[in-house]
Amino acid sequence: MAINIKPIGERLVVKQTVSETKTNSGIFIPDSAKEKQNSGEVVAVGKIEGDEIKVGERVLYSKFAGSEIELDGEKLIILEKNDVLAVI
């Protein structure tokens, strides 16, 4: 996937994890009942010192962090480096 976006400063762009639409028992979950996911795959990295976070890694981030955008039909979130809790 080629994303044509470059974050400024100590920011990164994450493609949010898609939440399940159906439970294991077969019950469909409506969009209004889904919780906002707080994990995803890093697709672009700004000027972050060191090699803490790299493109392609999966990260967990604060629940209400970042700015959600849509680019080429993909739901993305732009996060500050400090909003990332862990690399998984």
C-alpha positions in Angstrom: 0.0 0.0 0.0 1.5 3.3 -1.1 0.4 6.2 1.1 1.3 9.6 -0.2 1.6 11.5 3.1 4.6 12.7 5.1 4.0 13.6 8.8 5.7 16.8 10.1 7.9 16.7 13.2 7.6 13.8 15.7 4.3 12.5 14.3 3.4 9.2 12.6 0.5 8.0 10.4 -1.3 4.8 11.5 -3.8 2.7 9.5 -6.4 1.8 12.2 -7.2 -1.8 12.9 -10.6 -2.8 11.5 -12.9 -3.9 14.3 -14.8 -7.1 14.0 -18.3 -6.9 12.6 -19.5 -10.3 13.9 -18.9 -12.1 17.1 -17.6 -15.7 17.4 -21.2 -16.8 17.9 -22.4 -15.1 14.7 -24.1 -12.0 16.1 -23.5 -8.9 13.9 -22.3 -5.8 15.7 -23.7 -2.5 14.5 -21.4 0.5 13.9 -23.0 2.4 16.7 -22.0 -0.3 19.2 -18.3 -0.6 18.1 -15.6 0.9 20.3 -12.9 3.0 18.7 -9.8 0.8 18.1 -6.6 2.0 19.6 -4.1 -0.1 17.6 -2.9 -0.1 14.0 -0.1 -0.4 11.5 2.4 2.5 11.0 2.3 3.6 7.4 4.5 6.8 7.6 6.9 8.3 10.1 8.1 11.9 10.5 11.3 13.0 12.1 11.4 10.7 15.1 14.8 10.4 16.7 16.2 6.9 17.0 14.6 3.8 15.6 11.8 3.4 18.2 9.0 3.3 15.7 9.3 2.1 12.0 6.9 1.8 9.1 5.2 -1.6 9.1 5.2 -2.1 12.9 1.9 -2.4 14.8 1.4 0.0 17.7 -1.0 0.7 20.5 -1.9 4.3 21.2 -4.0 6.4 23.7 -7.7 5.9 23.2 -8.5 9.6 22.4 -5.3 10.5 20.7 -4.6 11.8 17.3 -6.5 13.3 14.3 -8.6 11.0 12.1 -8.4 11.5 8.4 -9.5 9.6 5.3 -7.0 9.4 2.3 -7.7 7.4 -0.8 -10.5 5.6 0.9 -8.3 4.5 3.9 -9.1 5.5 7.5 -5.9 6.9 9.0 -4.9 8.6 12.2 -2.1 11.1 12.7 -0.5 10.7 16.1 2.2 12.4 18.1 5.1 10.2 19.1 4.1 10.6 22.8 0.6 9.2 22.1 2.1 5.8 21.2 2.0 3.4 24.2 3.7 0.3 22.8 5.0 -1.4 19.7 3.4 -4.9 19.4 
